Amino acid sequence: MWEALDDFYWTYQSLIHAIGVNGILALSVYVVLAVGQLSLGQAAFMGVGAYTGALLTVKFGVPFGVSMVAAALVPALLALVVGGPTLRLTGVYLAIATIGLGEITRIVFLNWDYAGGALGLSSIPERGGVAAIYGTLAVLLVGLTLVARSRVGRAMEAMREDEAAAGVMGVNLPRYRLVALVVSSAMAGVAGCLSAHVSSFIGPNEYGFEAAVTILSYALLGGIGSPLAPVLGSTILTLLPEVLRPLADFRLMVNGLIIVLAVLFMPRGILPWRIARTG
Amino acid sequence: MLEQQLVNGVVLGATYALFAIGFTLMFGVMGVINLTYGVYFALGAFAALWSTQGLDLPIWAALPVGALIAGLIAVVLDTLLLTRLRKAKAPELSSLMVTLGATLFLYAGMAAALGTEIRRFPAAVFSGGAYSLGDVRVGTTQLLILGAAIVLMLALLALVRGSRIGLAIRAVAENPDAASLMGINGALMLRVVSFLSGAIGGAAGVLVGLNFNAIQPFMGEHMMLRGFAVIIVGGLGDLRGALLAGLILGLAEVLTAAYLSSTLKDMIAFALLVATLWFRPLGLFGRAAAKRA
């Protein structure tokens, strides 16, 4: 029994890692979408986290825990800088600014010789693994579910449904938006750090526009009614190319099509039920 | 040499301005950041390439063919993607995400169908050399680019500012419901605008493809960052702003590449974008009518 499980684990190791990491990424974009904003910078924040964590581990040999904390803090700081001006404006500006951010971080990593330049960083020591990934995912799921069930969750849903009305009812819109963006980028950074330490390689082109759109498609497929929904969406989209081998080459087309169909025909995703509230 | 760099900067800036004008027209009238715009850019270039290679057309004929095909595809895509959302009066974020998904789909599809290798116009397209004015050399291609960009921009401005169709378009942009009460066919005007923007984007693709003599499916993606910077700096939806901001960006990039570093050149667009969002969020010509939260 254990042997069979062991075999299964070794065969599908990278897939198991990917499902967990993508689940965390789906939650990170959920946090922004849940307040009615759109960030296309999740891949960039993930890249910044991955590079921060990997550089600390490889170049300075710091403990994994410290790398993880730094991988959360640096993207969060970046989000503060980018998010600042967009607080005064509507969602389109945030989307555009974060697309630009993605491109700029790619260029920085591409030209930063210390971090490997175009070749990327390889032979990052394996740390954490399944326990760290799924532990983080579980903590985030529980934490976000508690938040969604609280007064804060009610305020977030109000913002998403009608921003003006939520503002009139006393929801501090700019603060919610900024906190959501900062928290979500910290989560994306952690996901990047975890994935860097299981795949042992990171490169500048892994965190581009396509990655950002793929992350968005997780949340759109699953829906944002509850934190579980985006994780379900990311699991399906990560498994889909594996289960349907012939689809693998058309992964990006499938992701794109799913976004289009989800917005047009399933605006609430495949798990549309909203979470019950206590506060 | 400064004069030469200024000439190069103006030529580059003209293509940026042309690209951004179609993009900002789309936003100004429909209120949607349509990300499929980058696709029209590549489609126009491929259509022109096909007409020079397959049909042996000269470049001055291939340019309109590229624009026409890109414009028609823009109308089809707009109808497929956005009609339903417009009817439901969906928030702008939904429209943005639909065009985002479509863009991913189209890029991946184009890469699969056309291949990702860089293609070039046949050598015959580039007949004619360069003119010298003192120390400054100006290529025929550069003159063609500048001339075409200026003609197209003036034609578009004249159409929007000085014709009945332009008046109807502006009315729809201002208030679709009121416009339809005045007997304006709003759906038709949106098609006209889609076609115009797509055609402008396609023409810009042909000209940029000529300028660098490199065409590939993702060329629009690279351009979109510039497009965003230009329309934000100029003020969302403002044609004059896009014109000016395009020139500013073109000059800034060429001068940075010449005197500072080519790495920094790629970051100029983003720096301008963020600086504008920080200090003048409505852009150079932004009107107070822009929605504030």
HADDOCK unambig.tbl for C-alpha pairs under 7 A between the chains (distance, minus, plus):
assign (segid A and resid 85 and name CA) (segid B and resid 277 and name CA) 5.70 0.50 0.50
assign (segid A and resid 85 and name CA) (segid B and resid 278 and name CA) 4.94 0.50 0.50
assign (segid A and resid 88 and name CA) (segid B and resid 292 and name CA) 6.87 0.50 0.50
assign (segid A and resid 88 and name CA) (segid B and resid 293 and name CA) 6.41 0.50 0.50
assign (segid A and resid 89 and name CA) (segid B and resid 292 and name CA) 5.41 0.50 0.50
assign (segid A and resid 89 and name CA) (segid B and resid 293 and name CA) 5.63 0.50 0.50
assign (segid A and resid 90 and name CA) (segid B and resid 292 and name CA) 6.42 0.50 0.50
assign (segid A and resid 90 and name CA) (segid B and resid 293 and name CA) 5.86 0.50 0.50
assign (segid A and resid 91 and name CA) (segid B and resid 93 and name CA) 6.99 0.50 0.50
assign (segid A and resid 92 and name CA) (segid B and resid 93 and name CA) 6.96 0.50 0.50
assign (segid A and resid 96 and name CA) (segid B and resid 228 and name CA) 6.74 0.50 0.50
assign (segid A and resid 100 and name CA) (segid B and resid 225 and name CA) 6.08 0.50 0.50
assign (segid A and resid 100 and name CA) (segid B and resid 270 and name CA) 5.82 0.50 0.50
assign (segid A and resid 104 and name CA) (segid B and resid 267 and name CA) 6.24 0.50 0.50
assign (segid A and resid 104 and name CA) (segid B and resid 270 and name CA) 6.98 0.50 0.50
assign (segid A and resid 252 and name CA) (segid B and resid 104 and name CA) 6.50 0.50 0.50
assign (segid A and resid 252 and name CA) (segid B and resid 105 and name CA) 6.50 0.50 0.50
assign (segid A and resid 252 and name CA) (segid B and resid 108 and name CA) 6.13 0.50 0.50
assign (segid A and resid 253 and name CA) (segid B and resid 104 and name CA) 6.38 0.50 0.50
assign (segid A and resid 253 and name CA) (segid B and resid 105 and name CA) 4.18 0.50 0.50
assign (segid A and resid 253 and name CA) (segid B and resid 108 and name CA) 5.60 0.50 0.50
assign (segid A and resid 253 and name CA) (segid B and resid 109 and name CA) 6.57 0.50 0.50
assign (segid A and resid 256 and name CA) (segid B and resid 101 and name CA) 3.96 0.50 0.50
assign (segid A and resid 256 and name CA) (segid B and resid 102 and name CA) 5.69 0.50 0.50
assign (segid A and resid 256 and name CA) (segid B and resid 104 and name CA) 5.00 0.50 0.50
assign (segid A and resid 256 and name CA) (segid B and resid 105 and name CA) 4.60 0.50 0.50
assign (segid A and resid 257 and name CA) (segid B and resid 101 and name CA) 6.13 0.50 0.50
assign (segid A and resid 257 and name CA) (segid B and resid 102 and name CA) 6.62 0.50 0.50
assign (segid A and resid 257 and name CA) (segid B and resid 105 and name CA) 6.08 0.50 0.50
assign (segid A and resid 259 and name CA) (segid B and resid 98 and name CA) 6.44 0.50 0.50
assign (segid A and resid 259 and name CA) (segid B and resid 101 and name CA) 4.92 0.50 0.50
assign (segid A and resid 260 and name CA) (segid B and resid 98 and name CA) 4.78 0.50 0.50
assign (segid A and resid 260 and name CA) (segid B and resid 101 and name CA) 5.21 0.50 0.50
assign (segid A and resid 260 and name CA) (segid B and resid 102 and name CA) 6.21 0.50 0.50
assign (segid A and resid 263 and name CA) (segid B and resid 94 and name CA) 6.37 0.50 0.50
assign (segid A and resid 263 and name CA) (segid B and resid 98 and name CA) 6.22 0.50 0.50
